[in-house]
């Protein structure tokens, strides 16, 4: 539990520079990942018009925006490919239905290599971490996968 609290603080510190952070809830996650650099021009993910996901349908408290463009493969591990966003991701917090804060961070979309290996987390939004690591920040489940072909596509 202590590790989760430390990792949570690290994720929010990366995003906002604040020393303390609230507990992550909903689709948000905080999973440090060790990755290896990878390049393969045949592996890209294209987000057509940008995508926004919220932690709740009614009265969201947080949201993440993935900008439109071509996401290029930059890293991988045994379970995921990490595809870099063409511009920073935007993370917003809401209070009483209005944007209370907004910040950007470098990252992208991590996409599972195998359905069976990543069934619990088929995709996620990630941020850069120390020493070429990544932090899975926002779980992208079935809703994201169902948008393949209409809101996003992959080249592989």
C-alpha positions in Angstrom: 0.0 0.0 0.0 2.9 2.4 0.8 4.4 1.8 -2.7 1.0 2.7 -4.3 0.9 5.9 -2.4 4.4 6.8 -3.3 3.8 5.9 -7.0 0.6 7.9 -7.0 2.4 11.0 -5.6 5.1 10.5 -8.3 2.5 10.5 -11.1 0.8 13.7 -9.8 4.2 15.3 -9.1 5.1 14.7 -12.8 1.9 16.3 -13.9 1.5 19.2 -11.5 4.6 19.5 -9.4 2.6 19.2 -6.2 4.1 17.4 -3.2 0.9 15.5 -2.3 -1.7 13.9 -4.4 -5.2 12.4 -3.8 -5.8 8.7 -4.2 -6.4 7.7 -7.8 -9.9 6.5 -8.5 -12.0 5.2 -11.4 -10.1 4.4 -14.7 -6.9 6.0 -13.4 -4.1 3.7 -12.5 -0.5 4.1 -11.4 1.7 1.3 -12.6 5.4 1.9 -13.0 6.7 -0.1 -16.1 10.3 -1.0 -17.1 10.6 -0.8 -20.9 13.1 -1.2 -23.6 13.5 1.3 -26.4 12.0 0.1 -29.7 11.5 1.5 -33.1 9.5 0.0 -35.9 8.1 2.2 -38.6 5.4 -0.4 -39.3 3.9 0.0 -35.8 1.9 3.2 -35.5 -1.4 4.1 -33.9 -3.5 6.9 -35.5 -6.0 8.9 -33.4 -8.3 10.5 -35.9 -9.9 13.5 -34.2 -8.5 13.3 -30.6 -10.1 11.3 -27.8 -11.2 12.3 -24.4 -11.9 9.9 -21.5 -13.4 10.8 -18.1 -13.3 9.0 -14.8 -17.2 9.0 -14.6 -20.0 9.6 -17.0 -21.9 11.8 -14.6 -20.1 14.6 -12.9 -16.5 13.7 -13.9 -13.7 14.8 -11.6 -10.9 13.9 -13.9 -10.3 13.5 -17.6 -7.5 12.8 -20.1 -7.2 14.0 -23.7 -5.3 12.1 -26.4 -4.5 14.5 -29.3 -5.1 13.6 -32.9 -2.2 12.4 -34.9 0.1 9.5 -35.5 1.5 7.8 -32.4 4.9 6.2 -33.1 6.4 3.1 -31.4 9.0 4.2 -28.9 9.3 1.3 -26.4 8.0 -2.1 -25.5 8.0 -4.6 -22.7 6.9 -8.2 -22.6 3.2 -7.3 -22.6 2.8 -3.8 -24.3 3.9 -1.6 -27.1 4.3 2.1 -26.1 3.3 4.5 -28.8 4.3 8.2 -28.3 1.8 10.9 -28.8 2.6 13.5 -31.4 2.0 16.2 -28.8 1.6 16.2 -25.0 -1.4 14.6 -23.3 -3.7 16.8 -21.4 -5.0 15.9 -17.9 -7.9 17.9 -16.4 -9.5 18.0 -13.0 -13.1 19.2 -12.6 -15.0 20.8 -9.7 -18.7 21.4 -9.9 -18.7 20.6 -13.6 -16.0 23.1 -14.5 -12.3 22.7 -15.3 -10.4 23.4 -12.1 -7.0 22.6 -13.4 -5.4 21.5 -16.6 -1.8 20.3 -17.3 0.1 18.6 -20.1 2.6 15.8 -20.0 4.7 13.8 -22.4 3.4 10.2 -23.0 1.1 8.3 -25.2 -0.9 5.0 -25.5 0.4 1.6 -24.4 -1.3 -1.2 -26.3 -1.4 -4.8 -25.2 0.5 -7.3 -27.4 -1.8 -10.2 -26.6 -5.5 -10.2 -25.5 -4.9 -13.0 -23.1 -1.8 -11.5 -21.4 -3.4 -8.1 -21.0 -7.1 -8.8 -20.5 -7.3 -6.8 -17.3 -5.6 -3.7 -18.9 -5.8 -4.0 -22.7 -4.5 -0.4 -23.2 -3.6 2.6 -21.1 -2.4 6.2 -21.3 1.1 6.4 -20.1 3.6 9.1 -19.0 7.3 9.2 -19.1 9.1 8.2 -15.9 12.7 8.2 -14.8 15.4 6.2 -16.6 13.4 5.4 -19.7 10.6 4.0 -17.7 6.9 4.6 -18.2 4.0 5.0 -15.8 0.6 3.6 -16.8 -1.7 6.5 -15.8 -5.1 5.9 -17.2 -6.7 2.5 -17.9 -8.3 2.3 -21.3 -10.6 -0.7 -21.3 -13.3 -2.0 -23.5 -14.6 1.5 -24.4 -11.2 2.3 -26.0 -11.0 -1.1 -27.8 -14.5 -0.7 -29.2 -13.5 2.6 -30.8 -10.9 0.9 -33.0 -11.7 1.6 -36.6 -13.8 4.7 -35.9 -11.8 6.9 -33.5 -8.4 5.2 -33.8 -6.6 2.6 -35.9 -3.3 0.7 -35.7 -1.0 -0.2 -38.6 -0.2 -3.7 -37.3 
